């Protein structure tokens, strides 16, 4: 399996202590550059007031932006029979028909084909996703759409045909 984006690799389902699939949906390069530019603009805006103040505000703004980016980055994980996407969790036994979505299919799923009751854990900088149907009759959510850079690995972790890469 390919290496994980956060430094860990996917493991076989026979290892209960480690996740079968784990991915952090980190911002892309443009997001990190945006954080740096935000701090720089704040610092430059305060240069006429005081150089030291401008530097302190710029550094604090960059550190604050980085902290917010790290704390708000969702994790997509399949571990111990549970799919976790951001703050939401569902037992894998209650999901069916996992399907990898290309960038174009994600656009269609979020546009004309969207059911307003669907759960979506999406990040715009991640182009691909996985759609899973929810089989719980008591859950009003018909399906989940979850962003992932490795959709076929997530499908495989959910018990679908994950080896059929595009």
Buried (B, 14 or more C-beta within 10 A) or exposed (E): BEEBBEEEEBBEEEEEEEBBBBBBBBBBEEBBEBBBEBBBEBBEEBEEEEEEEBEEBBEEBBEBBBEEBEEEBBBBBBBEEBBBBBEBEBEBEBBBEBBBBEEEBBEEBBEEEEEEEBBBBBBEBBBBBBBBBBEEEEEEBEBBBBBBBBBBBBBBBBBBEBEEEE
